[in-house]
Amino acid sequence: MAGSRGLLAAVIGMGVLLAVGSLVLVAVLVHRIAHPHPAGSARPVAEAGVAPGGDYGELVLDEPAGTHVTALTRQDAGLLAVALTGGGPDRVLLWDVAHRRILARLVMSRVPAQAVLAP
């Protein structure tokens, strides 16, 4: 009889925990729906050390004729990711605007990779 009392107490305790957990989950969902956060407030963005409107001199990318900029994305610390197409294979440049230099160049080859068969 003592064993069944312990089992009954455990089942009741787990039921209470399940009910409390469900109520907490519903309360959190209701709170988040009632008080949404703007998508842009996830983390503060550090401003680059370069003031807008400054004279940076001539900024030139030495790319072949026929090159087109398809996308620009500002990264942290004053970096700019530049997606280029035309004039050869597609490529992405990581450009440090403040120091006027290319930090990295990723070239996407249009040549399909050769399949390697395992022996």
PyMOL commands that set and color helices and strands:
alter all, ss='L'
color gray80, all
select helices_A, chain A and resi 2-34+39-41+76-78
alter helices_A, ss='H'
color red, helices_A
select strands_A, chain A and resi 68-74+79-85+91-96+101-107
alter strands_A, ss='S'
color yellow, strands_A
deselect
rebuild
show_as cartoon
